Amino acid sequence: MLKLYQRETCPYCKPIREKLTELNITYINVNLPKDRSLRTELIELTGVPYIPALVDEDEGVVLPGRLEYNQHIFDYLEKRFSNI
């Protein structure tokens, strides 16, 4: 199962959600507070408070957020799911 850590108003999260929808991927949306210091679960998982972050529990893959640069998430989704 995929988990997307994000905020609805985050401009960097929206394209990831759209990609997940485009690829018809089922995922759990974990909405986080704006205050980065309160994102304790995310920090424990990824080491950073940045979103969007993606966790693929089935594959044991954790892709931390990198502020505005999230090409690594798009690349992972394409590689893992584009042939389904």
PyMOL commands that set and color helices and strands:
alter all, ss='L'
color gray80, all
select helices_A, chain A and resi 14-22+36-38+40-46+71-81
alter helices_A, ss='H'
color red, helices_A
select strands_A, chain A and resi 2-6+27-31+53-56+61-63
alter strands_A, ss='S'
color yellow, strands_A
deselect
rebuild
show_as cartoon
